[in-house]
Amino acid sequence: MPYDWSRLTETTTINAASLNSRFDAVRNEMNALEDLCVQPRALHRTHLPTTVLSKGRAEIISAISHTYTNVAEPYPGFGLSAGWKVINTNGSLGTGTALSITLSSAVNLSQQTRFGGILVLANVHAIAFTGAGVTVGTYQASAMFAIQYRISGTWYTLGRSERYLSAETNADGTSQLALFKDVPIRTYIKYADVAGKGNETVTDVRMVTSINNVTAPVKTLALRQGQITAIAMRAGTI
């Protein structure tokens, strides 16, 4: 049963009483509707399904820096998985609170009609990258960062997520890296990334670091706070 609404003209005087009478008329018309006038679930709270099928978030807040070295965390090479260390509040020891999340439910990316992929948003604050022995103004050591995902208990590195900070130095060997530099990673894990790996079901996501060093002596990376969020979405890619 439609409700006939007459538009207000530009010269119509509006006050509380006139507005209330109009709202009352709408309410009365709606209350007078019979069951058969409304389609089933037409007034249901949820009309569209959520686009978020699984999610997770983690944060580390440390009052002191956690450090990593090229000895303990040597860079394994692009897209390789061994040698990385999960960013955590105990650094190279790996025993602290980690920048790692377990998704609220496992995501089988082979179900392409259901899962479009996993959106990952991560960042960490780099405090310093130090170590003498680097020629001034040259690229001879880098702090590396990447996103890894876990399938069937095995961690895999998403190669295109790799980021780096160069250890270009001043004449006295101190780093040129600005203090409290934020390192962000924004990426998307697709079915093509996991195809043929285990059961193709992602359960965990984390942010890792390592150090690429081609000159002595040891290089040390100091990090502090960081965040990571992963959202499995009902969406496709173009």
Summary of the structure (lengths in Angstrom):
residues: 238
radius of gyration: 27.4
end to end distance: 43.7
largest distance: 84.4
contacts: 677
relative contact order: 0.25
helix: 11%
strand: 43%
